Amino acid sequence: MLVLLPPSEGKAASGRGAPLKPESLSLAGLAGARAAVLDELVELCAADEEKAAEVLGLSEGLRGEIAKNVELRTAGTRPAGDIYTGVLYDALGLATLDTAARRRAGKSLLVFSGLWGAVRIGDRIPSYRCSMGVKLPGVGALGAHWRRAMAPVLPEVAGDGLVLDLRSSSYTPAWRPTGDVAARTATVRVLHAQVVDGVEKRSVVSHFNKATKGRLVRDLLLAGAKPRGPEQLVNTLRELGYVVEVAAPGGAGRAWSLDVVVSQIH
């Protein structure tokens, strides 16, 4: 099982570990694309703070993020699983997983990133600011940049098993599964069900969508679940206590769409 996750806008501070070693990052096939983004991002932030703030879409209160990017090559690093914070990662609680579940997380979780393309949670990276929606003057739109780089790399990473795609919409352009991989891919939408005047009404949630997805991944990791495809995933999640409905079954070149229905949001 390969689980695709979004990063978080907010990130923990860089660590005290050794500086970045790009060659140590997973998915070596992305090395050239990573170097191109890293070089331009560091140069932009070091040369022109005003331009960098404009390109990165930073408000006045986030100007400190520019200095963080200037030091990307020299700052200390931490495992990516410690760098990314926020609602989804709080609910996932990587630090509190048992040893076996943590090992499974290292093998199955892949975090997408505007700077790195995608990293494993054990990859050591510094804190940074660069979303997938950024368009660098030289590299161009990062979604398109990573789409070209990932096309030959990600199918191999996905292998022949389930792909659980939990990315936010801004990160899906970087890689869209096609062909046989798409037929083994499942996306998840979280719906809040409420009874109003005797009638059930459902609405899409945002903040709690992230929390539910984090708990869902955590439960799969703790259970040691190994669903081979979307249908098996549905059965596994139901066994774990989730209310899951197939919104749209997959097919040739088309991913499955699943709804996880919750009655309480927390």
Secondary structure, 3 states (H helix, E strand, C coil): CEEEECCCCCECCCCCCCECCHHHCCCHHHHHHHHHHHHHHHHHHHHCHHHHHHHHCCCHHHCHHHHHHHCCCCCECEEHHHHECCHHHHHHCHHHCCHHHHHHHHHHEEEEECCCEEEECCCEECCCCCCCCCEECCCEEHHHHHHHHHCCCHHHHHCCCCEEECCCCCCHHHCCCCHHHHHCEEEEEEEEEEEECCEEEEEECCHHHHHHHHHHHHHHHHHCCCCCCHHHHHHHHHHCCCEEEEEECCECCECEEEEEEECCCC
